[in-house]
Amino acid sequence: MNTFLIIVDAILLAIILAFAAVWGWNKIQAKSIGGELSNDDFKTGMRKAQIIDLREKEAFKRKHIDGARNLPYSMLKYQFGELRSDLPVYLYSDSQTITLRAARVLKKKGFANIKWLKDGFDRWDGRTKASKY
């Protein structure tokens, strides 16, 4: 019984260390790619940036940040050419993981100025819009 508990503890410790390693890796990657912006910082810079909503079309239609265009993450690899690499890109989604993945894709494609909404669309307190189509 004692050996069983030691094995279970070792497995739990390995799982915790794996989660910590992934979290740390994401933080390091995030700093090397660009940066997360608070709601206020996002609002300040959004007039000079391309605002990209990474959520799927249905979620975008229901509600999105005013001035954003929809480019779902699932289509980003195919449609990134529609974006201008000389302008800042502001990303947002419901998922921090999806947003970081999109930022990595754009970084690999040569985009230099990539920022994202820190807490995602759920915590956005600025102007929103619903699509008419």
C-alpha positions as CSV (number, residue, x, y, z in Angstrom):
1,M,0.0,0.0,0.0
2,N,2.8,2.4,0.8
3,T,4.5,1.8,-2.5
4,F,1.2,2.5,-4.3
5,L,0.9,5.9,-2.6
6,I,4.5,6.8,-3.6
7,I,3.7,5.9,-7.2
8,V,0.5,8.0,-7.1
9,D,2.4,10.9,-5.6
10,A,5.1,10.7,-8.3
11,I,2.5,10.6,-11.0
12,L,0.7,13.7,-9.6
13,L,4.0,15.5,-9.2
14,A,4.9,14.8,-12.9
15,I,1.5,16.1,-14.0
16,I,1.9,19.3,-12.0
17,L,5.4,19.8,-13.3
18,A,4.2,19.3,-16.9
19,F,1.4,21.9,-16.5
20,A,4.0,24.3,-15.0
21,A,6.4,23.7,-17.9
22,V,3.6,24.4,-20.5
23,W,2.5,27.5,-18.6
24,G,6.1,28.8,-18.4
25,W,6.7,28.0,-22.1
26,N,3.6,29.9,-23.1
27,K,4.7,32.9,-21.1
28,I,8.2,32.9,-22.7
29,Q,6.7,32.5,-26.1
30,A,4.2,35.3,-25.5
31,K,7.0,37.8,-24.6
32,S,9.0,36.9,-27.6
33,I,6.1,37.3,-30.0
34,G,4.5,40.6,-29.0
35,G,2.5,41.4,-26.0
36,E,-0.8,41.3,-24.3
37,L,-2.8,44.5,-23.9
38,S,-5.3,45.6,-21.3
39,N,-8.7,46.8,-22.4
40,D,-7.5,50.4,-22.1
41,D,-4.3,49.8,-24.1
42,F,-6.2,47.9,-26.7
43,K,-8.7,50.8,-27.1
44,T,-5.8,53.3,-27.3
45,G,-4.0,51.6,-30.2
46,M,-6.8,50.0,-32.1
47,R,-7.4,52.9,-34.5
48,K,-4.0,52.4,-36.0
49,A,-4.2,48.6,-36.1
50,Q,-5.8,45.7,-37.9
51,I,-8.3,44.2,-35.3
52,I,-8.8,40.5,-35.9
53,D,-11.5,38.4,-34.3
54,L,-10.2,34.8,-34.3
55,R,-13.6,33.3,-33.3
56,E,-15.7,31.4,-35.7
57,K,-18.2,33.3,-37.9
58,E,-21.3,32.5,-35.8
59,A,-19.7,34.0,-32.7
60,F,-18.6,37.0,-34.6
61,K,-22.1,37.6,-36.0
62,R,-23.6,37.6,-32.5
63,K,-21.2,40.2,-31.1
64,H,-17.7,41.6,-31.8
65,I,-15.5,44.5,-31.1
66,D,-16.6,47.5,-33.2
67,G,-14.1,47.8,-36.2
68,A,-12.9,44.2,-36.0
69,R,-12.8,41.8,-39.0
70,N,-13.4,38.2,-38.7
71,L,-10.6,35.8,-39.6
72,P,-11.2,32.6,-37.8
73,Y,-8.1,30.8,-36.5
74,S,-9.1,27.8,-38.5
75,M,-8.6,29.9,-41.7
76,L,-5.7,32.0,-40.6
77,K,-3.0,29.9,-42.3
78,Y,-4.8,30.2,-45.6
79,Q,-5.9,33.9,-45.4
80,F,-3.1,35.6,-43.6
81,G,-2.2,37.2,-46.9
82,E,-5.2,39.5,-46.5
83,L,-3.5,41.2,-43.6
84,R,-0.9,44.0,-44.0
85,S,2.4,43.1,-42.4
86,D,3.4,46.8,-42.1
87,L,0.5,47.6,-39.7
88,P,0.1,46.4,-36.1
89,V,-2.2,43.4,-35.7
90,Y,-4.5,43.3,-32.7
91,L,-5.9,39.8,-32.0
92,Y,-8.6,38.6,-29.8
93,S,-10.6,35.5,-29.1
94,D,-12.4,33.6,-26.3
95,S,-9.4,31.5,-25.8
96,Q,-5.9,32.7,-24.8
97,T,-4.4,29.5,-26.3
98,I,-6.0,30.1,-29.7
99,T,-4.8,33.8,-29.6
100,L,-1.2,32.8,-28.8
101,R,-1.3,30.1,-31.5
102,A,-2.5,32.7,-34.0
103,A,0.2,35.1,-32.9
104,R,2.8,32.4,-33.4
105,V,1.5,31.7,-37.0
106,L,1.7,35.4,-37.9
107,K,5.1,35.8,-36.4
108,K,6.4,32.9,-38.6
109,K,4.8,34.6,-41.6
110,G,6.8,37.8,-41.0
111,F,4.5,40.0,-39.0
112,A,6.5,42.0,-36.5
113,N,3.9,44.0,-34.5
114,I,1.4,41.6,-32.9
115,K,-0.6,42.3,-29.8
116,W,-3.6,40.6,-28.2
117,L,-6.4,41.4,-25.8
118,K,-5.2,40.1,-22.4
119,D,-8.3,38.6,-21.0
120,G,-10.1,37.9,-24.3
121,F,-13.4,39.0,-25.6
122,D,-15.4,37.9,-22.6
123,R,-13.8,40.7,-20.5
124,W,-14.0,43.4,-23.2
125,D,-15.6,46.6,-21.9
126,G,-15.4,48.7,-25.1
127,R,-17.8,49.2,-28.0
128,T,-19.2,46.2,-29.6
129,K,-21.4,45.5,-32.6
130,A,-23.6,42.8,-33.9
131,S,-23.4,41.9,-37.6
132,K,-26.4,42.4,-39.8
133,Y,-25.8,39.5,-42.1
